[in-house]
């Protein structure tokens, strides 16, 4: 089963083969992303071990969303020992998010 994940916006998109799921993750992404994926795998009578390949939308997009998503797909691909691709279809050893611009670091208030 191929898994595609896009966490670049507040609406998380998960694809499992030809089925697409959307979730308004908002501020719950870090706490609930793995549960969301597990729930959709279960709905399809699949387990983590049924995932044969992962594709991730590397950006540009939300800094936090991309960081969380990249951490999850990198970990899953490593632990399941399966191929990892960016959204352009390029095989990657690890996913590095593309934020679309340089970091905006502000001066401390105090």
PyMOL commands that set and color helices and strands:
alter all, ss='L'
color gray80, all
select helices_A, chain A and resi 26-43+48-50+63-80
alter helices_A, ss='H'
color red, helices_A
select strands_A, chain A and resi 2-6+11-16+19-24+53-56+83-86
alter strands_A, ss='S'
color yellow, strands_A
deselect
rebuild
show_as cartoon
